[in-house]
């Protein structure tokens, strides 16, 4: 069954190389080898096509050019995600600097590894506004 617009992410190249099973986007089937992956979604399908991931078996029937292109896509996607996280961290520092100065707090005041749930409500609101 082909994925429909309402249940897939528009523009995700993974759907060009597989399809949903039973109209469930978390169940996919590779169009090259027919391997079914349940509970893993299009991300795991793309890893299957690209190969080189320890958590999924590489598709042996996928053309090499497509496998390489998928690997490049995944690497680019990873870099974009890292860039977004770096931008958010930089924005957070920009927003925290006035607070630190106003209250005389040092740089160790905010633990970089704290979760979003541990961020002060006012800080969370400032981050939301800045990200928009």
N, C-alpha and C positions, 0 to 999 in steps of 0.2 A: 504494500500500500504506500503510495507516495505521500510525503509530508504535505500538510496543508498550511496555508499562510498563518492561520490563527495559532498553530501549535509549534511552529519552528521559529527560530531567530532569523529574521530576514537577512539575506546576504551571507549567511554562514556557509563557507565553501564545503564544509563537511557533508552537507546534504546532497552535493553533486556526486558523492561517492558511496552513498548508502541511503537507506530509507528506514522509516519508523516501522516497528512491528505493532500491529493492533492499535494504530493511531496513538501510541504512547511514545513520546519523545525520549524517554529514558531507555527504551528498548530499540536497538538499531540492528540493521543487517547490512553487511558489506556487499556492494554490488559486484565486486570482483571475485571473491571466494565464497560468498554466501554465509560467512560466519555471523552468528547471532550473538549479540552482546546485550544482556538484560541488566538493567539498573545502572547503566554507565553513561548513556547519552552520547551526543555528537562529539564531545571532547575525546572520549575513549575511542570512538570510531576514527577520528583524525589521527590519534596516536597509533592505531592499528595500521592505518594507511602509511604513515610516515616511517614506522618502525623505530627501533632503538630505545624503546621504553620497557622497563623491567616489569611493569604491571599489566602489559598486554602483549599478546602474540602478534608479530609482524605479518601482514598480508603477503603471502608468497606469490599471489597471482596479480598483484597490482603492478602496472608498468613502472619501471624505474624512474622515468621522468616525472610521473605523478607523485610517486613516493618522495622524491627530492623536493618537488614543489610544495608538498604538504609539510615536509620538515622545515623548509624555509618559512612557510606561513606560520607554523607554530613558534619558531624562533623569533619572528617579528612580533607576534602576538605577546610573547613573554617579555620582550624588550619594551613594548608599548605599556604593558601592565607595570613594569618596573619604573618606567618614566612617570606614570600617573602617581604611583606611590611616592616617588621622590618629590613630585610637585606638591602633593598633599603635605608631606613632611616639611617642605620649605614654607608653605603657606601657614602651617601650624606654628612654625618658629616666628614668622612675621607677626602673627596674631598674639603669640604669647609674650613677645618682647615688651610691649607696653605694660602688660599685666605684671611682669617680673619687675620692671622699673618702678611702677606705681607702688607695689607692695614690698619692694626690696628683697625679692626672692632671687636665689642663685639659679644657675642653669640646671642643677641637679633636682630642682623642685619637681619637675615633671619627668616621670620615668618613661623613657621612650618605648618600653615594652608593655605599658599598660594598655588594657583593652578599651574600646570605645565606651563600655559601660562604666569605666572608672573615671572618665573625663567629666569635669564639672559641667553642670547644665548650661551655664553661661558660655563656657568655652565651646561646648558642642554646638550651641546656636551660632556662635561666631564662625565656627568652621563651616557649618552648613551654608551660611550666607556667603562666605568667601569662595566656597567651591562653586556655587551657582554663578 
